[in-house]
């Protein structure tokens, strides 16, 4: 249960109020396994029993070791470092007005940093929706209020209203979605209220009209979608990355290059579109029909929040795509869906919508800004901006640590420095150096070439016409390589080659001394001899 495990890591072990108050990057094993003993953290915050926590912490330690080994930081590492830097510098609180959106996605550690930056408690404006909490933060409004009160008390902060009260206001109007979608969201809220005893409130739709929500067959609709280039104001939302990969890697004749329209629920957060297709949600989360109990309560709440987020991305048209029979889930049974004929009429209207190259470009830029690079790449391609298309794909592959693939995309994007770095990470030093040789006088960037030539370890990995590559490099107009440096390169290469010759000679000697089978001895000897001749040949030539 990856999501549950990550929530424990982020919301409890690393992001708890206890960590923020005591400047800990994460809870120690001792604290985590004995949460009941500590005032600043409740055992109720943990998603696991005391017995389970021992195994959970072992997995967490592996995660932390992986971060350290890979030289990676997660957002809580950065937050802690920011807090420490702020306190070390002695810098006074610098912001009179701080406005925070999507508060439900932040842990108490993040909020502690925000409070430290504020010099005016009356200028702190926080907004969030507990029903859209799909990132692990253990968010609760009461906890945030208490954290602010403790911060005020600790720092002797007095607010203008003298009572020092945190004012909590609820918004009761939805300005995005049409009336049928808001009605469906209210059905979800009512179910939450009865199942989890929370304070879910019904919303009023400002947009009084709208199309009825549709429930349609997945396969037949996907087939129609695949025959059309979808407009930018259409989203297809899938449950997770596995569904997304399955959908966007289908043959072209099955899915018409609509990768830019496909999002996981987590990716869709913060986006909106006129039309939203939600793919196989109830098939994937079939446990949504289970009775709520103390074991599955948290997981069901997470699923309900996912459903709420996905459904409220739609402004006008919300269409569920399901192949299997729907589960028993009151919000579904209480919703009046469009008739089949009406649904297909609406689908035909939606498929007639088209976007221009300018539309695709604008959308690609928006998605790139939100770091949704796979989708941005598709829209850049449709807009005819191939350099940007390949650059987005390169970054996606680099993050997956597929460095060779990333390097090839960077070459197509004419980002030769990045290509060189990725080839190097893939231990392809010859290709790395070759990428640098693409740099032109217009780039005015010869430092990477000179640094590469100065690195003996990298130079030793080069294969093929090494001196030829060096001559190409030094002939670049702006290269500032001295004769003395060039002589040093030459000596380095020859020393490396001599060492390789000695290595092969030792290998031949070892074969002659240890191998008992005559045929095997001759075969190994000939292989080593050919390698040796090849090295010597190049050495003499260069």
TAQUI-V389027 format. One record per pair of residues at least 4 apart in sequence whose ideal C-beta (glycine too) atoms are under 6 Angstrom apart, sorted by sequence separation. I is the first residue (numbers start at 0). GAP is how many residues later the second one is. D is the distance in Angstrom with one decimal. If there is no record, write none. Layout:
I,GAP,D / I,GAP,D
//
This chain:
0,4,6.0 / 5,4,6.0 / 6,4,5.1 / 7,4,5.2 / 8,4,5.3 / 9,4,5.9 / 10,4,5.3 / 11,4,5.4 / 26,4,4.5 / 47,4,3.9 / 51,4,6.0 / 65,4,6.0 / 72,4,4.0 / 105,4,3.9 / 176,4,3.9 / 190,4,5.8 / 191,4,5.3 / 217,4,6.0 / 229,4,4.6 / 238,4,5.2 / 244,4,5.8 / 249,4,4.2 / 262,4,4.2 / 279,4,5.4 / 295,4,5.4 / 313,4,4.2 / 329,4,5.7 / 337,4,4.4 / 354,4,3.8 / 371,4,5.9 / 401,4,6.0 / 438,4,4.8 / 461,4,4.8 / 480,4,5.2 / 509,4,5.8 / 510,4,5.2 / 532,4,5.9 / 8,5,6.0 / 9,5,5.3 / 18,5,4.4 / 26,5,4.4 / 47,5,5.3 / 66,5,4.8 / 72,5,5.5 / 105,5,5.7 / 151,5,4.4 / 158,5,5.1 / 176,5,5.1 / 215,5,5.1 / 237,5,3.8 / 249,5,4.5 / 262,5,4.4 / 291,5,5.5 / 337,5,4.8 / 354,5,5.7 / 366,5,4.3 / 379,5,4.4 / 396,5,4.4 / 409,5,4.5 / 422,5,4.4 / 473,5,5.6 / 480,5,5.7 / 514,5,5.6 / 34,6,5.7 / 117,6,5.4 / 132,6,4.9 / 191,6,5.8 / 237,6,4.9 / 325,6,5.5 / 438,6,5.5 / 451,6,5.6 / 514,6,4.1 / 35,7,4.9 / 192,7,4.3 / 310,7,6.0 / 473,7,5.2 / 34,8,4.1 / 47,8,5.5 / 173,8,4.8 / 191,8,4.6 / 291,8,5.8 / 366,8,4.9 / 367,8,4.0 / 379,8,4.3 / 380,8,4.5 / 396,8,4.5 / 397,8,3.9 / 409,8,4.4 / 410,8,4.7 / 422,8,4.3 / 423,8,4.3 / 366,9,3.9 / 379,9,4.1 / 396,9,3.9 / 409,9,3.7 / 422,9,3.8 / 188,11,3.9 / 247,11,4.6 / 13,12,4.7 / 151,12,5.7 / 363,12,4.7 / 376,12,5.1 / 393,12,4.9 / 406,12,4.6 / 419,12,4.6 / 422,12,5.9 / 435,12,5.4 / 12,13,5.1 / 435,13,4.9 / 510,13,4.6 / 12,14,5.1 / 247,14,5.5 / 510,14,5.7 / 246,15,5.6 / 287,15,5.5 / 363,15,3.6 / 376,15,3.8 / 393,15,3.6 / 406,15,3.6 / 419,15,4.1 / 185,16,4.5 / 362,16,5.0 / 363,16,4.4 / 375,16,5.0 / 376,16,5.0 / 392,16,4.7 / 393,16,4.5 / 405,16,4.5 / 406,16,4.5 / 418,16,4.2 / 419,16,4.9 / 147,18,5.2 / 243,18,5.7 / 284,18,4.9 / 20,19,5.7 / 359,19,4.6 / 372,19,4.3 / 389,19,4.8 / 393,19,6.0 / 402,19,4.4 / 415,19,5.0 / 432,19,5.8 / 32,20,5.3 / 97,20,5.2 / 243,20,5.5 / 507,20,4.8 / 31,21,5.9 / 144,21,4.7 / 181,21,5.6 / 506,21,5.1 / 17,22,4.1 / 94,22,5.2 / 359,22,4.3 / 360,22,3.9 / 372,22,5.5 / 373,22,5.6 / 389,22,4.1 / 390,22,4.1 / 402,22,4.2 / 403,22,4.4 / 415,22,4.4 / 16,23,5.4 / 17,23,4.2 / 94,23,5.7 / 102,23,4.9 / 181,23,3.7 / 240,23,5.9 / 359,23,4.0 / 372,23,5.1 / 389,23,4.0 / 402,23,4.0 / 415,23,5.2 / 95,24,4.6 / 103,24,4.0 / 239,24,5.7 / 397,24,6.0 / 448,24,5.1 / 503,24,5.5 / 15,25,4.9 / 31,25,5.5 / 92,25,5.8 / 102,25,3.2 / 235,25,5.3 / 92,26,3.6 / 96,26,4.1 / 97,26,5.5 / 98,26,4.7 / 99,26,4.8 / 100,26,5.6 / 103,26,5.6 / 178,26,4.4 / 234,26,6.0 / 235,26,4.8 / 236,26,5.5 / 237,26,5.9 / 356,26,4.9 / 386,26,5.2 / 95,27,5.1 / 228,27,5.8 / 233,27,5.5 / 465,27,6.0 / 503,27,5.5 / 28,28,5.3 / 225,28,5.2 / 227,28,6.0 / 229,28,4.8 / 234,28,5.9 / 236,28,5.9 / 503,28,4.5 / 103,29,4.0 / 173,29,4.5 / 177,29,5.0 / 178,29,5.6 / 183,29,5.9 / 225,29,4.6 / 428,29,5.4 / 78,30,5.3 / 82,30,5.3 / 85,30,5.8 / 104,30,4.3 / 106,30,4.8 / 179,30,4.9 / 225,30,5.1 / 445,30,5.9 / 78,31,5.5 / 81,31,5.7 / 105,31,5.8 / 169,31,6.0 / 172,31,5.1 / 173,31,5.3 / 174,31,5.0 / 178,31,5.0 / 229,31,4.8 / 236,31,5.2 / 416,31,5.6 / 104,32,5.8 / 171,32,5.8 / 177,32,2.4 / 179,32,5.5 / 277,32,5.1 / 428,32,3.6 / 429,32,5.3 / 445,32,5.2 / 11,33,5.3 / 75,33,5.8 / 172,33,5.5 / 179,33,5.3 / 428,33,5.8 / 429,33,4.9 / 445,33,5.0 / 458,33,5.9 / 11,34,5.4 / 78,34,5.4 / 429,34,6.0 / 500,34,5.6 / 103,35,4.3 / 436,35,5.4 / 499,35,5.4 / 110,36,6.0 / 114,36,4.6 / 120,36,5.4 / 432,36,5.9 / 440,36,4.7 / 452,36,5.7 / 455,36,5.5 / 459,36,4.6 / 121,37,5.5 / 275,37,5.0 / 440,37,6.0 / 120,38,5.0 / 121,38,5.3 / 234,38,4.2 / 275,38,3.7 / 288,38,3.7 / 7,39,5.3 / 107,39,5.8 / 233,39,6.0 / 287,39,5.9 / 288,39,4.7 / 232,40,5.1 / 281,40,5.7 / 288,40,5.4 / 232,41,4.3 / 233,41,4.8 / 234,41,4.9 / 235,41,4.7 / 236,41,5.0 / 237,41,4.8 / 264,41,5.0 / 271,41,5.4 / 273,41,5.2 / 282,41,4.9 / 285,41,5.7 / 287,41,5.3 / 270,42,6.0 / 273,42,4.8 / 274,42,4.2 / 275,42,5.6 / 276,42,5.0 / 277,42,5.2 / 278,42,5.0 / 496,42,4.7 / 3,43,5.6 / 271,43,5.8 / 264,44,5.9 / 276,44,5.7 / 281,44,5.7 / 238,45,4.2 / 264,45,5.0 / 267,45,5.1 / 281,45,5.6 / 12,47,5.6 / 8,51,5.6 / 24,55,5.4 / 14,61,5.5 / 13,62,4.5 / 217,62,6.0 / 236,73,4.9 / 274,75,5.2 / 466,75,4.4 / 19,88,5.5 / 19,89,4.5 / 18,90,5.9 / 16,91,4.2 / 14,92,2.9 / 19,92,3.9 / 44,93,5.5 / 14,94,4.6 / 10,96,5.9 / 175,96,6.0 / 194,97,4.7 / 220,100,5.4 / 217,103,4.2 / 212,105,4.8 / 213,105,4.3 / 214,105,4.9 / 215,105,5.7 / 217,105,4.6 / 266,105,5.9 / 210,106,5.3 / 191,112,6.0 / 259,115,4.4 / 259,118,3.4 / 258,119,4.1 / 259,119,4.4 / 187,120,5.4 / 214,122,4.6 / 230,122,4.1 / 227,123,4.9 / 230,123,5.8 / 231,123,4.7 / 212,124,5.7 / 213,124,4.7 / 230,124,4.5 / 10,125,4.5 / 9,126,4.2 / 10,126,5.4 / 211,126,4.0 / 10,127,3.8 / 183,127,6.0 / 184,127,5.8 / 215,127,5.3 / 231,127,5.2 / 6,129,3.2 / 213,129,4.1 / 5,130,5.6 / 231,131,4.3 / 180,133,5.6 / 176,135,5.8 / 210,135,5.9 / 180,137,5.1 / 177,138,5.4 / 175,139,5.8 / 190,139,5.3 / 190,140,5.4 / 187,143,5.0 / 186,144,3.8 / 186,147,5.2 / 183,151,5.6 / 133,171,5.2 / 132,172,5.6 / 133,172,5.6 / 130,174,6.0 / 133,175,5.7 / 130,177,5.0 / 131,177,5.1 / 46,251,5.8
//
